[in-house]
Amino acid sequence: MEHINEQWPEYWHARFEGHGFQKLDLIRKEIWTERSIEYWYRQNMYLYVRKELVQQREQFERALGYADDLILIHRDILEAHFSLRPLLRRLPRAVREFTKRRFARLRRSL
């Protein structure tokens, strides 16, 4: 599967924060091990709430105390991208692209 705009959570945090939203990590702990939900949702499901609303709900205020500097990577993501099968599947294309770039560089140097 190819996505157009894959970004780390920090990217989205900065974008939403610039518009007055606060990132709360309330959802992931509830769905982290739920196999019926695709791993990319379990990895990246955050709640963004207007900053002025955070103080109005005790659950939101408590969430501000959760560790926000943890970069959690779901094991299914690691298996999907870095186990042997996906690496071998991507190998022929990687070799073609490397060879193409290498020959282009050699032609420019001649």
C-alpha positions in Angstrom: 0.0 0.0 0.0 1.3 3.4 -0.9 0.3 6.6 0.9 0.6 10.1 -0.4 1.4 11.8 2.9 3.0 9.6 5.5 4.3 11.7 8.3 5.4 11.2 11.9 3.0 12.3 14.6 5.2 15.3 15.3 4.4 16.7 11.9 0.7 16.5 12.5 1.1 17.8 16.0 2.8 21.0 14.7 0.1 21.5 12.0 -2.8 21.1 14.5 -1.1 23.1 17.2 -0.8 26.0 14.8 -4.6 26.0 14.5 -5.2 25.9 18.3 -5.5 22.1 18.8 -3.9 19.9 21.5 -2.9 16.3 20.7 -4.2 13.8 23.2 -3.1 10.1 23.1 -6.3 8.7 24.5 -7.2 6.2 21.8 -4.1 4.1 21.1 -3.9 2.5 24.5 -7.5 1.3 24.0 -7.0 -0.2 20.6 -3.2 -1.1 20.6 -3.8 -4.9 20.7 -7.1 -5.0 18.9 -6.3 -7.2 15.9 -9.5 -6.4 14.1 -8.3 -2.8 13.6 -5.6 -2.3 11.0 -2.2 -1.7 12.5 -1.7 1.7 10.9 -4.8 3.0 12.7 -3.6 1.5 16.0 -0.3 3.2 15.5 -1.5 6.7 14.5 -4.9 7.3 16.1 -4.7 10.5 18.1 -7.4 12.8 19.3 -7.0 16.5 18.6 -9.0 18.8 20.7 -9.3 22.6 20.8 -7.0 23.8 23.6 -9.8 25.7 25.3 -11.8 22.5 25.6 -9.1 20.5 27.2 -9.7 22.2 30.6 -13.4 21.5 30.4 -13.0 17.7 30.6 -11.1 15.9 33.3 -10.2 13.1 31.0 -8.6 15.5 28.6 -6.6 17.2 31.4 -5.4 13.9 32.7 -4.2 13.0 29.2 -1.9 16.0 29.2 0.1 14.2 31.9 0.7 11.1 29.6 4.2 10.8 28.2 4.1 12.7 24.9 7.7 12.1 24.0 7.4 8.4 23.4 7.6 7.2 19.8 5.7 3.9 19.8 6.0 1.8 16.7 3.6 -1.1 16.6 5.2 -4.5 16.1 3.0 -5.2 13.1 4.5 -2.1 11.3 8.0 -3.5 12.0 7.0 -6.9 10.7 5.3 -5.5 7.6 8.3 -3.3 6.7 11.4 -4.9 8.1 10.9 -8.6 8.2 12.6 -10.8 5.6 9.6 -11.3 3.3 8.9 -7.5 2.6 12.6 -6.8 2.3 13.0 -9.6 -0.3 9.9 -8.4 -2.1 11.4 -4.8 -2.4 14.9 -6.0 -3.3 14.5 -6.3 -7.1 13.1 -2.8 -7.4 15.8 -1.4 -5.1 18.5 -3.1 -7.2 17.0 -1.7 -10.5 16.8 1.8 -9.0 20.3 1.7 -7.7 21.7 0.4 -11.0 19.8 3.1 -12.9 21.2 5.8 -10.7 24.7 4.4 -10.8 24.7 4.3 -14.7 23.3 7.8 -14.9 26.1 9.0 -12.6 28.7 7.2 -14.7 27.3 8.7 -18.0 27.4 12.2 -16.5 31.1 11.7 -15.5 32.1 10.6 -19.0 
